[in-house]
Amino acid sequence: MRKILALLGNVFLSGSLSAQTTITPPERPLVLMHITVIDATGAPSRPDMTVKGNRIAAVGRTGRVRVPPDAQVIHAGGKFLIPGL
């Protein structure tokens, strides 16, 4: 009888554990403002740019790129970004 109860307990536990789902909160978009972008093509560096997205979604002059209200904003003046490395 104990073996049957233990077996049923294991089946119940494994079934209830597999029914659980992990919910991860959505990531806040990342925005780097006032950063100098070096695109590694030989073109001149582009100062005072805003870069949006954990994967680059937009690059433009600071003030011209729309920043989402829930974004994690990092003021990166004096810093450099070289995409793709």
WOJO-V926724 format. One record per residue. N is the residue number from 1. RES is the residue in three letters. SS is DSSP state (~ for helix, > for strand, _ for the rest). BURIAL is b if it has 16 or more other C-alpha atoms within 10 Angstrom, else e. D_LAST is the distance of its C-alpha to the last C-alpha in Angstrom with 2 decimals. Layout:
N;RES;SS;BURIAL;D_LAST, N;RES;SS;BURIAL;D_LAST
This chain:
1;MET;_;e;62.30, 2;ARG;~;e;59.64, 3;LYS;~;e;57.56, 4;ILE;~;e;57.78, 5;LEU;~;e;56.77, 6;ALA;~;e;53.88, 7;LEU;~;e;52.74, 8;LEU;~;e;53.10, 9;GLY;~;e;51.23, 10;ASN;~;e;48.28, 11;VAL;~;e;48.28, 12;PHE;~;e;48.46, 13;LEU;~;e;45.65, 14;SER;~;e;43.29, 15;GLY;~;e;44.16, 16;SER;~;e;43.68, 17;LEU;~;e;40.35, 18;SER;~;e;38.94, 19;ALA;_;e;40.15, 20;GLN;_;e;37.98, 21;THR;_;e;34.70, 22;THR;_;e;31.85, 23;ILE;_;e;31.03, 24;THR;_;e;27.68, 25;PRO;_;e;27.60, 26;PRO;_;e;25.29, 27;GLU;_;e;22.17, 28;ARG;_;e;22.48, 29;PRO;_;b;20.10, 30;LEU;>;b;17.66, 31;VAL;>;b;18.10, 32;LEU;>;b;16.59, 33;MET;>;b;19.33, 34;HIS;>;b;19.87, 35;ILE;>;b;16.24, 36;THR;>;b;15.25, 37;VAL;>;b;12.61, 38;ILE;_;b;11.18, 39;ASP;_;e;10.36, 40;ALA;_;e;9.90, 41;THR;_;e;13.04, 42;GLY;_;e;15.41, 43;ALA;_;e;16.83, 44;PRO;_;e;17.89, 45;SER;_;e;15.94, 46;ARG;>;e;17.24, 47;PRO;>;b;18.81, 48;ASP;>;b;20.32, 49;MET;>;b;18.27, 50;THR;>;b;18.24, 51;VAL;>;b;15.44, 52;LYS;>;b;16.94, 53;GLY;_;b;15.89, 54;ASN;_;e;13.90, 55;ARG;_;e;12.44, 56;ILE;_;e;12.75, 57;ALA;_;e;16.44, 58;ALA;>;e;17.50, 59;VAL;>;b;16.67, 60;GLY;>;b;19.74, 61;ARG;>;e;21.88, 62;THR;_;b;22.76, 63;GLY;_;e;26.00, 64;ARG;_;e;25.44, 65;VAL;_;b;23.06, 66;ARG;_;e;25.13, 67;VAL;_;b;24.25, 68;PRO;_;e;25.65, 69;PRO;_;e;28.33, 70;ASP;_;e;26.95, 71;ALA;_;e;23.37, 72;GLN;>;e;21.83, 73;VAL;>;b;21.46, 74;ILE;>;e;19.62, 75;HIS;>;e;20.84, 76;ALA;_;b;18.02, 77;GLY;_;e;20.02, 78;GLY;_;e;19.03, 79;LYS;_;e;15.38, 80;PHE;>;b;12.33, 81;LEU;>;b;9.43, 82;ILE;_;e;6.59, 83;PRO;_;e;5.79, 84;GLY;_;e;3.78, 85;LEU;_;e;0.00
